[in-house]
């Protein structure tokens, strides 16, 4: 299968890579967890990493791709509050850190659109 910018395998790779980062370097993700959520930030970090890994597997497999890609789009919308929190918290940091945190916010839109496109172009399994 060719790996184009809208490739499901690239999306699966992005999700899997992020899942691995959640496991091996959880501290930055812990800081993004909104305090209003119950439980511990580390628990949410590991849970979101596990969700990303499950989504990656689902997107990679043709039989589950359509549903998993739509679930990935919903996941990308669902983690937006964490990205907003990161941008708000970055106001106390360096201007470069603030710029990076704010710059990350609009990236959720192409991720959602990419996942939706993968879902729409998936063959029925």
Buried (B, 14 or more C-beta within 10 A) or exposed (E): EEEEEBBBBBBBBBBBEBBBBBEEEBEEBBEBBEEEEEEEBEEBBBEBBEBBBBBBBBBBEEEBBBBBBBBBBBBBBEBEBBBBBBBEBBEEEEEEBBEBBBEBEEEBEEBBEBBBBBBEEBEEE
